[in-house]
Amino acid sequence: RGGKASKIHVVYDGAETDQFDPKKEENKHITIIHHGGLQPHDGATLIPKAAKYVLEKHPDTKFLIVGEGAELEKIKTLAKENNAEQAFEFTGWLPYEKMKGYLGKADIGLVTRTNTLPNNTILTLKLLEYWASGTAAVVSKLKGIAEISKDGENVAFFEPENEKSLAEAIIKLAGNRKALKQMQKNGNETVKAFDWDKMAEKIAETSLSN
């Protein structure tokens, strides 16, 4: 719209990294989490569709849906329709402390946002909390997220709104515990740059600059 790039300053979202423990419980099975809102733009209806393929390869995989929203009942219905109901746990909204406890149990965290302009211009706090909790992030390949992450290092990208692509990304990590642990470690290193103390300094510098 004619705005000069030199006049635009971007400060990324931040996380309270000291509120999370990146140490993981040792599980025989893979535990996957999606936490937060369940609105249409979150794309979480993709999860039970992908679960069908994941469970064919890794039948002991568990899916945690922590949160609520307009799509919750649809997700539950899709879990039944895809013969994946037994693998899902729906907790509803939880207090912050309990939510962090569920992140401690999770091996992989999902960001399934749809391919829209608003979703391409945000990071989503969920991603930063996955990193802070040492949870490997499997995320929609969106432009905002791609600016601060690298596929195969601190995230595993999948094509937005494509359940087979999501399933393939999960299956690849679930079948390679060494790569999974390395991605968890890399994500936890990445999030240190997005600690709120550092972000607050950037906001102050930007606000006070010419």
Disulfide bonds with the S-S distance in Angstrom:
none
